[in-house]
Amino acid sequence: MTEPLKKTVNWEKYTALSSMLVAVCALVISIWQSYSIQQHNKLSLRPYLEQMLNTNLNGSWDIHIYNQGMGPAQVVGGYLKVDGIEKPDFDSFFDALGEDKDCYTTGMIGRFYKVGDQQVVLRTLNESCFKSREKLFEMLSRIEIVLNYQSLYGESYQLVIGGPQYAG
C-alpha cells in the first residue's frame, strides 16, 4: 500500500497576512485617534464672546465684550445697524439713533480677544447721557452690533449685541 499524501501548511503565508492585518488595524486606530484629539482640541480652545451690560442706579451704563471661552477669538468682520439699516461707523450710528456722539465712548471691538479679555463697546460719559432702564432697553432694542469671529482652527461664530431681546 502506498502512503497517503501529507499536506504541508504554509505558515509564512498566514504569518504575513496576520502581520498585515495588525498593521492595517494599527493604522486605522492611529487615524481615528488623531481625529479625536483634533476634535477635542477644537472644543477645548473654542472662544465664546459674550456681551455684558452694566447699569447703575444713577442711569449710567456700559456694554462690554468678554471672552468667556477657553481659546482666543479673532474678530474677522461685523457691522452696526440701527432700525435694521446698516451704518458704516459709530458717528452715523449715533446720528441715526438721535444720540449725541459726545455722550459716549466706544471701544476698538474689531480685534483679537485673549481668554478672559474684555473690551468696552459703549459707555456713557456724563450725566446728560444717563438713561432710565426703560429708555436704555428701548434704545438697545433698536440697535444691532454684530461681530463675526473665529477660533484658532478657523471655525466661525457670531456675537449680536442689542436687538429684539431688549424690547419690552
Backbone as CSV, one residue per row, in Angstrom:
resi,resn,N_x,N_y,N_z,CA_x,CA_y,CA_z,C_x,C_y,C_z
1,MET,0.815,-1.186,0.000,0.000,0.000,0.000,0.862,1.255,0.000
2,THR,0.279,2.223,-0.624,1.017,3.481,-0.702,0.613,4.384,0.470
3,GLU,1.547,5.118,0.860,1.330,6.024,1.991,0.532,7.252,1.529
4,PRO,-0.499,7.724,2.380,-1.279,8.904,1.970,-0.397,10.159,1.907
5,LEU,-0.739,11.025,1.003,-0.008,12.283,0.842,-0.274,13.218,2.010
6,LYS,0.743,13.760,2.562,0.592,14.720,3.659,0.641,16.123,3.080
7,LYS,-0.359,16.932,3.524,-0.362,18.343,3.105,0.464,19.135,4.091
8,THR,1.316,19.967,3.581,2.082,20.836,4.470,1.441,22.216,4.490
9,VAL,1.402,22.805,5.676,0.805,24.130,5.847,1.904,25.165,5.613
10,ASN,1.531,26.176,4.818,2.475,27.253,4.518,2.287,28.363,5.571
11,TRP,2.987,28.246,6.695,2.816,29.186,7.811,3.337,30.575,7.468
12,GLU,4.265,30.687,6.594,4.794,32.010,6.227,3.691,32.875,5.625
13,LYS,2.846,32.262,4.851,1.742,32.990,4.222,0.772,33.532,5.279
14,TYR,0.401,32.701,6.249,-0.515,33.124,7.320,0.137,34.163,8.238
15,THR,1.394,34.008,8.484,2.115,34.984,9.308,2.138,36.344,8.609
16,ALA,2.404,36.352,7.328,2.435,37.610,6.569,1.055,38.275,6.551
17,LEU,0.007,37.484,6.333,-1.357,38.032,6.325,-1.741,38.583,7.704
18,SER,-1.386,37.865,8.745,-1.685,38.331,10.117,-0.947,39.629,10.419
19,SER,0.306,39.703,10.036,1.096,40.921,10.262,0.490,42.101,9.510
20,MET,0.045,41.859,8.294,-0.561,42.932,7.508,-1.883,43.381,8.140
21,LEU,-2.683,42.456,8.646,-3.942,42.795,9.303,-3.701,43.623,10.555
22,VAL,-2.715,43.244,11.344,-2.367,44.011,12.547,-1.905,45.418,12.156
23,ALA,-1.100,45.539,11.122,-0.603,46.847,10.671,-1.755,47.737,10.187
24,VAL,-2.699,47.179,9.433,-3.855,47.958,8.954,-4.712,48.406,10.132
25,CYS,-4.939,47.516,11.101,-5.720,47.892,12.296,-5.028,49.016,13.069
26,ALA,-3.712,48.924,13.222,-2.965,49.972,13.927,-3.057,51.301,13.187
27,LEU,-3.004,51.277,11.870,-3.129,52.499,11.075,-4.510,53.129,11.240
28,VAL,-5.548,52.312,11.168,-6.922,52.817,11.328,-7.105,53.421,12.715
29,ILE,-6.614,52.761,13.742,-6.732,53.280,15.113,-5.950,54.580,15.266
30,SER,-4.775,54.684,14.666,-3.984,55.924,14.740,-4.706,57.087,14.070
31,ILE,-5.296,56.841,12.907,-6.035,57.901,12.209,-7.241,58.331,13.040
32,TRP,-7.975,57.379,13.575,-9.143,57.702,14.411,-8.728,58.473,15.656
33,GLN,-7.612,58.068,16.285,-7.145,58.743,17.486,-6.721,60.180,17.187
34,SER,-6.033,60.427,16.085,-5.613,61.803,15.761,-6.835,62.668,15.439
35,TYR,-7.837,62.091,14.783,-9.080,62.830,14.523,-9.776,63.185,15.838
36,SER,-9.841,62.249,16.759,-10.471,62.502,18.067,-9.734,63.576,18.846
37,ILE,-8.421,63.540,18.806,-7.623,64.554,19.508,-7.857,65.929,18.900
38,GLN,-7.923,65.997,17.566,-8.176,67.287,16.915,-9.552,67.822,17.292
39,GLN,-10.570,66.972,17.315,-11.917,67.403,17.711,-11.926,67.878,19.161
40,HIS,-11.222,67.179,20.020,-11.131,67.583,21.429,-10.450,68.945,21.558
41,ASN,-9.370,69.145,20.807,-8.662,70.433,20.855,-9.544,71.566,20.348
42,LYS,-10.329,71.309,19.304,-11.237,72.343,18.795,-12.232,72.762,19.870
43,LEU,-12.772,71.799,20.572,-13.725,72.116,21.640,-13.030,72.776,22.825
44,SER,-11.825,72.320,23.131,-11.098,72.861,24.281,-10.651,74.291,24.051
45,LEU,-10.432,74.680,22.811,-9.931,76.019,22.504,-10.996,76.904,21.866
46,ARG,-12.258,76.585,22.080,-13.345,77.363,21.486,-13.488,78.701,22.206
47,PRO,-13.465,79.808,21.448,-13.736,81.102,22.072,-15.239,81.283,22.276
48,TYR,-15.607,82.128,23.206,-17.018,82.415,23.421,-17.141,83.876,23.843
49,LEU,-17.383,84.751,22.863,-17.557,86.163,23.156,-18.981,86.389,23.633
50,GLU,-19.103,87.157,24.703,-20.412,87.435,25.271,-20.471,88.907,25.656
51,GLN,-21.679,89.464,25.575,-21.862,90.861,25.982,-22.182,90.925,27.470
52,MET,-21.739,92.010,28.090,-22.077,92.279,29.485,-22.632,93.690,29.550
53,LEU,-23.855,93.826,30.033,-24.489,95.126,30.200,-24.471,95.462,31.681
54,ASN,-23.854,96.585,32.013,-23.806,97.049,33.399,-24.614,98.329,33.504
55,THR,-25.586,98.345,34.416,-26.378,99.553,34.649,-26.238,99.950,36.109
56,ASN,-26.299,101.249,36.353,-26.221,101.777,37.712,-27.507,102.528,38.035
57,LEU,-27.775,102.675,39.302,-29.000,103.353,39.731,-29.041,104.806,39.268
58,ASN,-27.892,105.432,39.085,-27.877,106.836,38.666,-28.168,107.012,37.167
59,GLY,-28.265,105.902,36.407,-28.578,105.983,34.986,-27.391,105.782,34.070
60,SER,-26.187,105.671,34.638,-25.023,105.393,33.789,-25.050,103.918,33.400
61,TRP,-24.435,103.617,32.276,-24.419,102.233,31.801,-23.239,102.015,30.874
62,ASP,-22.894,100.773,30.692,-21.865,100.417,29.718,-22.101,98.988,29.247
63,ILE,-21.598,98.719,28.052,-21.651,97.387,27.470,-20.216,96.973,27.170
64,HIS,-19.869,95.767,27.591,-18.549,95.197,27.341,-18.689,93.903,26.543
65,ILE,-17.622,93.553,25.853,-17.477,92.227,25.260,-16.455,91.504,26.117
66,TYR,-16.764,90.261,26.434,-15.901,89.465,27.301,-15.708,88.088,26.672
67,ASN,-14.468,87.623,26.572,-14.194,86.285,26.041,-14.232,85.287,27.186
68,GLN,-15.329,84.548,27.273,-15.503,83.556,28.334,-15.108,82.158,27.888
69,GLY,-14.599,82.027,26.681,-14.225,80.712,26.168,-12.860,80.276,26.664
70,MET,-12.446,79.113,26.173,-11.154,78.545,26.560,-10.061,78.842,25.535
71,GLY,-10.418,79.548,24.471,-9.433,79.873,23.449,-9.609,81.302,22.972
72,PRO,-8.624,81.836,22.272,-8.709,83.204,21.777,-9.680,83.338,20.614
73,ALA,-10.158,84.569,20.408,-11.094,84.873,19.323,-10.510,85.985,18.467
74,GLN,-10.575,85.800,17.162,-10.145,86.839,16.221,-11.379,87.366,15.512
75,VAL,-11.680,88.653,15.718,-12.809,89.264,15.023,-12.409,89.454,13.573
76,VAL,-13.231,88.930,12.659,-12.923,88.995,11.228,-13.881,89.905,10.478
77,GLY,-14.880,90.421,11.151,-15.828,91.316,10.489,-16.975,91.646,11.409
78,GLY,-17.835,92.498,10.926,-19.002,92.869,11.704,-19.672,94.084,11.104
79,TYR,-20.766,94.480,11.737,-21.484,95.649,11.256,-22.334,96.235,12.365
80,LEU,-22.740,97.491,12.137,-23.607,98.236,13.046,-24.930,98.484,12.337
81,LYS,-26.044,98.282,13.040,-27.359,98.546,12.461,-28.192,99.354,13.445
82,VAL,-28.979,100.266,12.891,-29.992,100.984,13.648,-31.305,100.825,12.897
83,ASP,-32.310,100.319,13.581,-33.630,100.074,12.976,-33.514,99.241,11.694
84,GLY,-32.594,98.282,11.701,-32.437,97.378,10.568,-31.611,97.917,9.414
85,ILE,-31.103,99.145,9.536,-30.311,99.754,8.457,-28.848,99.793,8.881
86,GLU,-27.978,99.242,8.038,-26.557,99.172,8.362,-25.911,100.559,8.305
87,LYS,-25.036,100.811,9.262,-24.300,102.078,9.355,-22.807,101.807,9.232
88,PRO,-22.072,102.697,8.537,-20.654,102.431,8.287,-19.732,102.659,9.486
89,ASP,-20.149,103.510,10.436,-19.287,103.818,11.579,-20.136,104.264,12.768
90,PHE,-19.479,104.460,13.901,-20.215,104.842,15.110,-20.815,106.251,15.004
91,ASP,-20.194,107.167,14.265,-20.756,108.518,14.124,-22.138,108.469,13.467
92,SER,-22.244,107.778,12.341,-23.547,107.674,11.678,-24.509,106.804,12.488
93,PHE,-23.973,105.879,13.247,-24.765,105.033,14.141,-25.469,105.903,15.190
94,PHE,-24.712,106.783,15.845,-25.313,107.664,16.857,-26.257,108.685,16.229
95,ASP,-25.918,109.190,15.043,-26.809,110.121,14.341,-28.159,109.471,14.062
96,ALA,-28.140,108.226,13.599,-29.388,107.516,13.299,-30.209,107.256,14.560
97,LEU,-29.527,107.087,15.683,-30.230,106.878,16.955,-30.772,108.189,17.525
98,GLY,-30.281,109.312,17.016,-30.655,110.599,17.583,-29.936,110.875,18.889
99,GLU,-28.766,110.298,19.030,-27.963,110.455,20.249,-26.755,111.333,19.962
100,ASP,-26.322,112.070,20.980,-25.125,112.899,20.886,-23.903,111.989,21.009
101,LYS,-23.088,111.943,19.958,-21.928,111.043,19.979,-20.899,111.433,21.035
102,ASP,-20.938,112.693,21.492,-20.018,113.123,22.542,-20.437,112.612,23.914
103,CYS,-21.607,111.977,23.990,-22.084,111.402,25.247,-21.476,110.033,25.528
104,TYR,-20.864,109.432,24.515,-20.434,108.037,24.639,-18.980,107.869,24.269
105,THR,-18.388,106.857,24.840,-17.086,106.403,24.401,-17.293,105.010,23.804
106,THR,-16.551,104.721,22.764,-16.651,103.414,22.110,-15.284,102.757,22.147
107,GLY,-15.281,101.449,22.120,-14.025,100.709,22.153,-13.662,100.161,20.789
108,MET,-12.436,99.730,20.676,-11.945,99.072,19.463,-12.373,97.612,19.540
109,ILE,-13.574,97.308,19.017,-14.151,95.979,19.203,-13.716,94.973,18.144
110,GLY,-13.269,95.426,17.004,-12.849,94.523,15.932,-11.396,94.143,16.094
111,ARG,-11.102,93.277,17.035,-9.713,92.957,17.358,-9.583,91.521,17.820
112,PHE,-8.426,91.156,18.334,-8.129,89.826,18.869,-8.449,89.833,20.360
113,TYR,-9.176,88.812,20.822,-9.534,88.703,22.240,-8.866,87.469,22.841
114,LYS,-7.972,87.698,23.804,-7.371,86.581,24.528,-8.423,85.988,25.466
115,VAL,-8.114,84.858,26.040,-9.006,84.247,27.034,-9.123,85.196,28.229
116,GLY,-10.344,85.494,28.625,-10.585,86.395,29.754,-10.487,87.865,29.401
117,ASP,-10.224,88.174,28.155,-10.075,89.558,27.709,-11.431,90.258,27.675
118,GLN,-11.410,91.556,27.908,-12.637,92.350,27.952,-12.410,93.667,27.216
119,GLN,-13.457,94.163,26.539,-13.362,95.417,25.793,-14.671,96.185,25.907
120,VAL,-14.570,97.491,26.074,-15.755,98.353,26.112,-16.327,98.460,24.705
121,VAL,-17.653,98.335,24.591,-18.344,98.576,23.328,-18.891,99.997,23.359
122,LEU,-19.724,100.281,24.333,-20.303,101.616,24.544,-20.286,101.925,26.035
123,ARG,-20.026,103.191,26.359,-20.055,103.622,27.757,-20.504,105.081,27.803
124,THR,-21.383,105.377,28.751,-21.823,106.762,28.926,-20.698,107.557,29.576
125,LEU,-20.596,108.846,29.183,-19.514,109.676,29.689,-19.939,110.643,30.797
126,ASN,-21.165,111.169,30.690,-21.566,112.148,31.698,-23.067,112.039,31.984
127,GLU,-23.524,112.785,32.974,-24.904,112.676,33.439,-25.933,113.030,32.378
128,SER,-25.590,113.893,31.449,-26.559,114.254,30.414,-26.869,113.064,29.490
129,CYS,-26.041,112.030,29.537,-26.226,110.839,28.693,-26.925,109.698,29.419
130,PHE,-27.071,109.819,30.729,-27.637,108.719,31.503,-29.078,108.473,31.083
131,LYS,-29.511,107.211,31.177,-30.859,106.817,30.758,-31.508,105.970,31.837
132,SER,-32.832,106.065,31.878,-33.568,105.130,32.728,-33.463,103.751,32.091
133,ARG,-33.753,102.732,32.868,-33.683,101.356,32.357,-34.604,101.166,31.149
134,GLU,-35.800,101.752,31.200,-36.764,101.622,30.095,-36.229,102.269,28.822
135,LYS,-35.682,103.491,28.944,-35.138,104.194,27.775,-33.915,103.458,27.207
136,LEU,-33.092,102.938,28.102,-31.915,102.187,27.655,-32.334,100.950,26.872
137,PHE,-33.281,100.187,27.391,-33.736,98.979,26.713,-34.449,99.307,25.405
138,GLU,-35.129,100.433,25.369,-35.763,100.871,24.120,-34.697,101.143,23.060
139,MET,-33.612,101.838,23.467,-32.529,102.118,22.547,-31.838,100.822,22.104
140,LEU,-31.568,99.928,23.050,-30.885,98.674,22.720,-31.718,97.776,21.811
141,SER,-33.037,97.884,21.894,-33.888,97.074,21.016,-33.834,97.574,19.567
142,ARG,-33.407,98.812,19.353,-33.323,99.384,18.007,-31.997,99.109,17.325
143,ILE,-30.990,98.698,18.085,-29.646,98.546,17.514,-29.249,97.080,17.390
144,GLU,-28.275,96.846,16.543,-27.575,95.568,16.460,-26.111,95.861,16.186
145,ILE,-25.269,95.381,17.058,-23.827,95.416,16.835,-23.419,93.956,16.682
146,VAL,-22.984,93.589,15.488,-22.710,92.187,15.170,-21.208,92.011,14.936
147,LEU,-20.633,91.041,15.624,-19.229,90.690,15.424,-19.138,89.253,14.934
148,ASN,-18.437,89.058,13.834,-18.130,87.717,13.339,-16.701,87.420,13.771
149,TYR,-16.519,86.287,14.447,-15.184,85.959,14.941,-14.870,84.491,14.690
150,GLN,-13.560,84.184,14.795,-13.088,82.824,14.508,-12.204,82.317,15.633
151,SER,-12.160,80.986,15.727,-11.254,80.321,16.657,-9.899,80.141,15.984
152,LEU,-8.956,79.567,16.719,-7.643,79.263,16.141,-7.749,78.272,14.987
153,TYR,-8.789,77.453,14.996,-8.980,76.447,13.951,-9.787,76.977,12.773
154,GLY,-10.153,78.267,12.793,-10.879,78.860,11.678,-12.383,78.650,11.723
155,GLU,-12.905,78.106,12.810,-14.347,77.940,12.944,-14.976,79.303,13.201
156,SER,-16.113,79.570,12.573,-16.744,80.888,12.636,-17.887,80.907,13.640
157,TYR,-17.991,82.044,14.343,-19.045,82.278,15.323,-19.519,83.717,15.175
158,GLN,-20.605,84.049,15.869,-21.149,85.398,15.765,-21.686,85.854,17.130
159,LEU,-21.433,87.117,17.450,-21.980,87.759,18.642,-22.876,88.891,18.176
160,VAL,-24.102,88.946,18.709,-25.036,90.016,18.386,-25.342,90.767,19.673
161,ILE,-25.056,92.054,19.677,-25.360,92.920,20.813,-26.568,93.769,20.443
162,GLY,-27.523,93.824,21.331,-28.754,94.562,21.062,-29.766,93.681,20.366
163,GLY,-30.809,94.308,19.835,-31.823,93.567,19.087,-33.114,93.365,19.856
164,PRO,-33.979,92.554,19.316,-35.345,92.394,19.849,-35.418,91.821,21.261
165,GLN,-34.359,91.149,21.760,-34.441,90.588,23.103,-34.572,91.685,24.170
166,TYR,-34.267,92.930,23.806,-34.395,94.039,24.758,-35.753,94.736,24.674
167,ALA,-36.547,94.365,23.682,-37.863,95.005,23.528,-38.750,94.635,24.713
168,GLY,-39.517,95.627,25.195,-40.358,95.449,26.380,-41.455,94.521,26.127
